[in-house]
Amino acid sequence: MSVMGTRLTARQRRSRAPFTARGLHAQSRLLHIGRIRWGTPGWIVVLAALALSIFGIAAISTTEPGFARRQAMFLPIAFFGALAVALPDYRHARRFVPALMIISIGMLVFVLLPFVPSSIVRPYNGARRWINLGLTDFQPSELAKVVWVLAMALWLRTGARNNLRTWPRFLFPFVVTAIPMGLILIEPDLGTAVIFVPTLMAMLLTAGARLRHLLLVVLLGAIGVGAILFTPIKGTLKAHQQARIDALVAQLSNDDQYRNDIGFQGDRAMTITGAGGMYGLGLERTKTLVRFNALPEDHNDMIFAVIVCRWGAIGGLLTWGLFIVLAVGGFVVAALARDAFGRLLAIGLVVMLLVQMLINTGMTIGLLPITGMTLPFVSSGGSSLLMTWIMVGLVLNVGLRRPRRMERWEGSPGEGG
């Protein structure tokens, strides 16, 4: 028999030596791939998201019962969408990331094309962010956020982590992030664009980037914000963006010169929020007060003001508390994740939801400029609700694949398969 005839394939060698250390590890890997572990802290994320969604429907019904009924109709769709992405092993998603990136970037470009008729891309308040799907409007930036987290988790997982300590490797994710961020800024949608940066910073920290590199980025960002607020660089912004910043600075200085102009929405939101006191005004008084003050976007961007007015500071604290519960559950899922991709994916999605909540509530109580940011799970919007629940489904997916107590975890980015 020839030498070639006696050579065994790798699969045959593994099958003939199952009790070697390497063979046992290979068999263990095969045994546990795709196995679902139902006892997972991922359910904490699901329950917190469900409570926020139901709370949001109740808040929307305060002033817009029609929108509340529509939100209630979309909630089961969003929930089953989350289950649909939770059941297949999340590691299979890696092969679809390049195609999803192309699709999401293509949709962001599509809404900006000037020749697309308004019946398809509906401009609203001068912004081109939505595609008309008939039953609802779809916002491509919502899809882009999720796909971007998948892409960053994949890149940071596949060998990049060990080299993040060099400046080229560290800066590359920022270059990639600038593509969707730039397109979203052009729409314009400053609020959505802003959440990419803190999310990326959290993912880089998780992936092992140098702390001093991250602190330098924070310092440069603070200098940039200061330059925009207090120097002639501000003149490079669009007129409405300059006005929003001027209104915030005046508001923080107790200057009410913009309260009936560009600062109207922020002023009304703070007035209605403050009226709620500790325990709230109840349904009828809140409805009357919101309508009397003509609060813009009371069912959407300013829903937190309605919550605090109706249920008081207790309602506001409950909202924050549910987000904290969601975040804790998501962070535990990340800590128990069996591989770097799952860990980074869970961290990115949870931090993105948390940052969005902080921006929305911050602008409602007058600490941040109005940016058109919705409150996840709570604000009215079918596509927004669906995409936030898909984020929950992906976090749950990672949690369902956590290792057994004595199971050997997969390694870091090199991972050995």
C-alpha positions as CSV (number, residue, x, y, z in Angstrom):
1,M,0.0,0.0,0.0
2,S,1.4,3.4,-0.9
3,V,2.1,6.2,1.6
4,M,-0.8,8.2,0.1
5,G,-3.1,5.2,0.7
6,T,-2.3,5.0,4.4
7,R,-2.6,8.8,5.1
8,L,-5.7,9.6,7.2
9,T,-7.8,12.7,6.9
10,A,-8.1,15.1,9.8
11,R,-11.7,13.9,10.3
12,Q,-10.6,10.3,10.4
13,R,-7.8,11.0,12.9
14,R,-10.3,12.8,15.2
15,S,-12.7,9.9,15.0
16,R,-10.0,7.3,15.7
17,A,-8.6,9.2,18.7
18,P,-11.6,10.5,20.6
19,F,-10.0,10.1,24.0
20,T,-7.0,12.2,23.4
21,A,-7.1,15.7,25.0
22,R,-7.4,17.3,21.5
23,G,-10.0,14.8,20.5
24,L,-12.1,15.4,23.6
25,H,-12.0,19.1,23.1
26,A,-13.1,18.7,19.4
27,Q,-16.0,16.4,20.4
28,S,-17.0,18.9,23.1
29,R,-17.0,21.8,20.6
30,L,-19.2,19.7,18.2
31,L,-21.5,18.7,21.0
32,H,-22.3,22.2,22.3
33,I,-22.5,24.1,19.0
34,G,-26.0,25.4,18.6
35,R,-27.2,23.9,22.0
36,I,-29.6,26.3,23.7
37,R,-29.3,26.9,27.5
38,W,-32.7,28.3,28.5
39,G,-31.7,29.4,31.9
40,T,-30.0,32.7,31.0
41,P,-29.9,36.3,32.2
42,G,-31.0,37.2,28.7
43,W,-34.6,36.9,29.9
44,I,-34.0,39.8,32.2
45,V,-33.4,41.9,29.1
46,V,-36.5,40.6,27.5
47,L,-38.7,41.3,30.5
48,A,-37.3,44.8,31.0
49,A,-37.9,45.5,27.3
50,L,-41.5,44.2,27.5
51,A,-42.2,46.3,30.6
52,L,-40.9,49.4,28.8
53,S,-42.9,48.7,25.7
54,I,-46.2,48.3,27.7
55,F,-45.3,51.4,29.7
56,G,-44.7,53.2,26.5
57,I,-48.2,52.2,25.1
58,A,-49.8,53.5,28.2
59,A,-47.8,56.8,28.0
60,I,-48.7,57.3,24.3
61,S,-52.4,56.7,25.0
62,T,-52.3,59.8,27.3
63,T,-52.4,62.2,24.4
64,E,-52.5,60.0,21.2
65,P,-54.8,57.0,21.6
66,G,-54.6,56.2,17.9
67,F,-50.8,56.0,18.0
68,A,-51.1,53.9,21.1
69,R,-53.3,51.3,19.4
70,R,-50.9,51.2,16.5
71,Q,-48.0,50.7,18.8
72,A,-49.9,47.9,20.5
73,M,-50.4,46.3,17.1
74,F,-46.7,46.4,16.3
75,L,-45.5,45.0,19.7
76,P,-46.4,41.4,19.0
77,I,-44.7,41.7,15.6
78,A,-41.6,43.1,17.2
79,F,-41.6,40.4,19.9
80,F,-41.8,37.6,17.4
81,G,-39.1,39.4,15.3
82,A,-36.9,39.2,18.4
83,L,-37.6,35.5,18.8
84,A,-36.8,34.9,15.1
85,V,-33.3,36.3,15.6
86,A,-32.8,34.7,19.0
87,L,-33.2,31.0,18.0
88,P,-30.6,30.5,15.2
89,D,-27.0,30.5,16.7
90,Y,-25.7,34.1,16.5
91,R,-22.4,32.9,15.2
92,H,-24.0,32.0,11.9
93,A,-24.8,35.8,11.4
94,R,-21.1,36.4,10.7
95,R,-21.3,35.2,7.2
96,F,-24.1,37.7,6.4
97,V,-22.5,40.8,7.8
98,P,-20.8,42.0,4.6
99,A,-24.1,41.7,2.6
100,L,-26.0,43.4,5.4
101,M,-23.5,46.3,5.5
102,I,-23.9,46.8,1.7
103,I,-27.7,46.8,2.1
104,S,-27.8,49.2,5.0
105,I,-25.3,51.7,3.4
106,G,-27.3,51.4,0.2
107,M,-30.5,52.3,2.0
108,L,-28.8,55.3,3.7
109,V,-27.7,56.6,0.3
110,F,-31.1,55.9,-1.2
111,V,-33.0,58.2,1.2
112,L,-30.6,61.0,0.3
113,L,-31.1,60.8,-3.5
114,P,-32.8,64.0,-4.6
115,F,-34.7,62.4,-7.5
116,V,-36.5,59.8,-5.3
117,P,-40.2,60.9,-5.2
118,S,-41.6,62.1,-1.9
119,S,-44.2,59.3,-2.1
120,I,-41.3,56.8,-1.4
121,V,-39.0,58.9,0.8
122,R,-41.1,61.2,2.9
123,P,-39.3,64.4,4.0
124,Y,-40.3,65.5,7.5
125,N,-39.2,68.8,9.0
126,G,-36.6,69.1,6.3
127,A,-35.1,65.7,7.0
128,R,-35.0,62.7,4.6
129,R,-34.9,59.7,7.0
130,W,-37.9,57.5,6.2
131,I,-38.9,55.1,3.4
132,N,-42.7,54.7,3.0
133,L,-43.7,51.0,3.2
134,G,-47.4,51.7,3.2
135,L,-48.3,50.3,6.6
136,T,-45.5,52.1,8.2
137,D,-42.4,54.2,7.5
138,F,-39.1,52.5,7.8
139,Q,-36.0,54.4,9.0
140,P,-32.8,52.9,7.4
141,S,-30.6,54.4,10.2
142,E,-32.3,52.0,12.6
143,L,-31.1,49.0,10.6
144,A,-27.7,50.6,10.1
145,K,-27.2,50.8,13.9
146,V,-27.7,47.1,14.3
147,V,-25.7,46.1,11.3
148,W,-22.8,48.3,12.3
149,V,-22.7,46.7,15.8
150,L,-22.5,43.3,14.1
151,A,-19.7,44.5,11.8
152,M,-17.7,46.0,14.6
153,A,-18.1,42.9,16.8
154,L,-17.0,40.7,13.9
155,W,-13.9,42.9,13.0
156,L,-12.8,43.2,16.6
157,R,-13.2,39.5,17.1
158,T,-11.3,38.2,14.0
159,G,-7.8,38.9,14.9
160,A,-7.9,42.6,15.4
161,R,-8.1,42.6,19.1
162,N,-4.4,41.6,19.6
163,N,-3.3,44.5,17.5
164,L,-5.6,47.3,18.9
165,R,-2.7,48.6,20.9
166,T,-1.3,50.1,17.7
167,W,-2.7,53.4,16.4
168,P,-3.6,52.1,12.9
169,R,-5.6,49.2,14.2
170,F,-7.2,51.4,16.9
171,L,-8.2,54.1,14.4
172,F,-9.5,51.8,11.7
173,P,-13.0,51.2,13.5
174,F,-13.4,55.0,13.6
175,V,-12.8,55.3,9.9
176,V,-15.4,52.6,9.2
177,T,-17.9,54.2,11.6
178,A,-17.5,57.5,9.8
179,I,-19.3,56.1,6.8
180,P,-22.8,55.4,8.3
181,M,-22.3,58.3,10.7
182,G,-21.6,60.7,7.9
183,L,-24.6,59.6,5.8
184,I,-26.9,59.8,8.8
185,L,-25.7,63.4,9.6
186,I,-26.5,64.4,6.0
187,E,-30.1,63.4,6.4
188,P,-29.8,65.2,9.0
189,D,-30.1,63.1,12.1
190,L,-27.6,64.3,14.7
191,G,-29.1,62.3,17.6
192,T,-28.7,58.9,15.9
193,A,-25.3,59.7,14.6
194,V,-24.0,60.7,18.0
195,I,-24.7,57.3,19.6
196,F,-22.2,55.5,17.4
197,V,-19.2,57.0,19.1
198,P,-19.8,56.0,22.8
199,T,-20.9,52.6,21.6
200,L,-17.7,52.1,19.7
201,M,-15.7,53.3,22.7
202,A,-17.3,50.6,24.9
203,M,-16.7,47.9,22.3
204,L,-13.0,48.9,21.9
205,L,-12.6,48.9,25.7
206,T,-14.1,45.4,25.8
207,A,-11.9,44.3,23.0
208,G,-8.7,45.3,24.8
209,A,-7.8,48.7,23.4
210,R,-5.3,50.8,25.5
211,L,-7.1,53.0,28.0
212,R,-4.9,55.9,27.3
213,H,-5.9,55.8,23.6
214,L,-9.5,55.9,24.6
215,L,-8.9,58.8,27.0
216,L,-7.2,60.7,24.3
217,V,-10.2,60.3,22.0
218,V,-12.5,61.5,24.8
219,L,-10.2,64.5,25.4
220,L,-10.1,65.4,21.7
221,G,-13.9,65.0,21.5
222,A,-14.4,67.3,24.5
223,I,-12.1,69.9,22.8
224,G,-14.1,69.5,19.6
225,V,-17.4,70.1,21.4
226,G,-16.0,73.1,23.1
227,A,-14.8,74.5,19.8
228,I,-18.2,74.1,18.3
229,L,-20.0,75.7,21.2
230,F,-17.7,78.7,21.9
231,T,-15.7,79.5,18.8
232,P,-16.2,80.5,15.2
233,I,-16.0,76.8,14.2
234,K,-19.7,76.9,15.1
235,G,-20.3,78.7,11.8
236,T,-19.6,75.5,9.9
237,L,-22.8,74.0,11.3
238,K,-26.2,74.2,9.6
239,A,-28.4,77.1,10.7
240,H,-30.9,74.9,12.7
241,Q,-28.0,73.1,14.4
242,Q,-26.4,76.4,15.5
243,A,-29.8,77.6,16.7
244,R,-30.3,74.4,18.8
245,I,-26.9,74.9,20.5
246,D,-27.6,78.6,21.1
247,A,-31.0,77.7,22.7
248,L,-29.4,75.2,25.0
249,V,-26.6,77.6,26.1
250,A,-29.3,80.3,26.8
251,Q,-31.5,77.8,28.6
252,L,-28.6,76.7,30.9
253,S,-27.9,80.4,31.5
254,N,-31.6,81.1,32.5
255,D,-32.0,83.2,29.4
256,D,-35.5,82.8,27.9
257,Q,-34.9,84.7,24.6
258,Y,-35.4,81.5,22.6
259,R,-38.4,80.0,24.5
260,N,-40.9,81.0,21.8
261,D,-38.6,80.2,18.9
262,I,-36.1,77.4,18.4
263,G,-36.2,76.7,22.1
264,F,-40.0,76.2,22.3
265,Q,-39.9,72.4,22.3
266,G,-37.3,72.2,25.0
267,D,-39.0,74.9,27.2
268,R,-42.4,73.1,26.9
269,A,-40.9,69.8,27.7
270,M,-39.2,71.1,30.9
271,T,-42.4,72.9,31.9
272,I,-44.5,69.7,31.5
273,T,-41.9,67.5,33.2
274,G,-41.7,69.9,36.2
275,A,-45.5,70.0,36.6
276,G,-45.6,66.3,37.4
277,G,-44.0,66.7,40.8
278,M,-43.4,63.5,42.8
279,Y,-46.5,61.5,42.0
280,G,-47.9,63.0,38.8
281,L,-51.1,64.7,37.7
282,G,-53.0,61.7,36.4
283,L,-54.4,61.0,33.0
284,E,-56.9,63.8,32.4
285,R,-54.9,66.7,33.9
286,T,-51.8,65.5,31.9
287,K,-53.8,65.4,28.7
288,T,-55.1,68.9,29.3
289,L,-51.7,70.3,30.2
290,V,-49.9,68.8,27.2
291,R,-52.5,70.1,24.8
292,F,-52.6,73.5,26.4
293,N,-48.8,73.8,26.1
294,A,-48.8,72.4,22.5
295,L,-45.9,70.1,23.2
296,P,-44.4,69.0,19.9
297,E,-43.9,65.2,19.4
298,D,-45.6,64.4,22.6
299,H,-46.0,60.7,21.5
300,N,-42.4,60.4,20.1
301,D,-39.3,62.4,21.1
302,M,-40.9,64.0,24.1
303,I,-42.7,61.0,25.5
304,F,-40.5,61.1,28.7
305,A,-42.1,64.5,29.5
306,V,-45.5,62.9,29.3
307,I,-44.4,60.1,31.5
308,V,-43.1,62.3,34.3
309,C,-46.2,64.6,34.0
310,R,-48.6,61.8,34.3
311,W,-46.8,59.6,36.9
312,G,-44.4,62.1,38.4
313,A,-40.8,61.6,39.4
314,I,-41.8,58.0,40.3
315,G,-42.6,57.3,36.7
316,G,-39.4,58.8,35.5
317,L,-37.4,56.8,38.0
318,L,-39.3,53.7,37.0
319,T,-38.3,54.3,33.4
320,W,-34.6,54.8,34.2
321,G,-34.8,51.8,36.5
322,L,-36.1,49.5,33.8
323,F,-33.3,50.6,31.5
324,I,-30.8,49.9,34.3
325,V,-32.2,46.4,34.8
326,L,-32.0,45.8,31.0
327,A,-28.4,47.0,31.0
328,V,-27.4,44.8,33.9
329,G,-28.9,41.8,32.3
330,G,-27.2,42.5,29.0
331,F,-23.8,43.0,30.7
332,V,-24.2,39.7,32.5
333,V,-24.9,38.1,29.2
334,A,-21.8,39.6,27.8
335,A,-19.7,38.4,30.8
336,L,-21.0,34.9,30.3
337,A,-20.6,34.9,26.5
338,R,-18.7,31.9,25.1
339,D,-16.7,33.8,22.5
340,A,-15.4,37.3,21.8
341,F,-18.0,37.9,19.0
342,G,-20.9,37.3,21.3
343,R,-19.4,39.3,24.1
344,L,-18.8,42.3,21.8
345,L,-22.2,42.0,20.2
346,A,-24.0,42.1,23.5
347,I,-21.9,45.0,24.9
348,G,-22.4,47.0,21.7
349,L,-26.2,46.6,21.6
350,V,-26.8,47.2,25.3
351,V,-24.6,50.3,25.4
352,M,-26.3,51.7,22.3
353,L,-29.8,51.4,23.9
354,L,-28.5,52.9,27.1
355,V,-26.9,55.9,25.4
356,Q,-30.0,56.5,23.3
357,M,-32.1,56.5,26.6
358,L,-29.6,59.0,28.2
359,I,-29.7,61.4,25.2
360,N,-33.5,61.3,25.0
361,T,-34.2,61.9,28.6
362,G,-31.3,64.4,28.9
363,M,-32.8,66.6,26.1
364,T,-36.2,66.3,27.7
365,I,-35.1,67.7,31.0
366,G,-32.9,70.4,29.4
367,L,-29.4,69.0,29.9
368,L,-28.8,68.3,26.2
369,P,-29.9,70.0,22.9
370,I,-33.0,68.7,21.1
371,T,-31.8,66.2,18.5
372,G,-34.9,64.2,17.5
373,M,-33.8,61.1,19.5
374,T,-36.6,58.6,20.4
375,L,-36.8,56.7,23.7
376,P,-36.2,53.0,22.9
377,F,-39.3,50.8,23.4
378,V,-41.3,53.7,24.7
379,S,-41.6,56.3,21.8
380,S,-44.1,55.7,19.1
381,G,-42.8,54.2,15.9
382,G,-43.2,50.8,14.2
383,S,-39.8,50.4,12.6
384,S,-38.1,51.8,15.7
385,L,-39.9,49.3,18.0
386,L,-39.1,46.4,15.7
387,M,-35.4,47.2,15.5
388,T,-35.0,47.7,19.2
389,W,-36.6,44.4,19.8
390,I,-34.3,42.7,17.3
391,M,-31.5,44.1,19.3
392,V,-33.0,42.4,22.4
393,G,-33.4,39.2,20.4
394,L,-29.7,39.2,19.5
395,V,-28.7,39.8,23.2
396,L,-30.9,36.9,24.2
397,N,-29.3,34.8,21.4
398,V,-25.9,35.3,23.0
399,G,-27.3,34.4,26.4
400,L,-28.9,31.2,25.2
401,R,-25.6,29.9,24.0
402,R,-23.7,30.5,27.3
403,P,-21.3,27.6,28.3
404,R,-22.0,25.0,30.9
405,R,-20.4,25.4,34.3
406,M,-17.5,23.1,33.5
407,E,-17.4,23.6,29.7
408,R,-14.2,25.0,28.3
409,W,-14.9,28.4,26.8
410,E,-13.8,29.3,23.3
411,G,-10.8,31.4,23.2
412,S,-10.3,35.0,22.1
413,P,-10.2,36.3,18.6
414,G,-7.8,33.7,17.3
415,E,-10.0,31.2,18.9
416,G,-8.6,28.1,17.3
417,G,-11.7,27.6,15.2
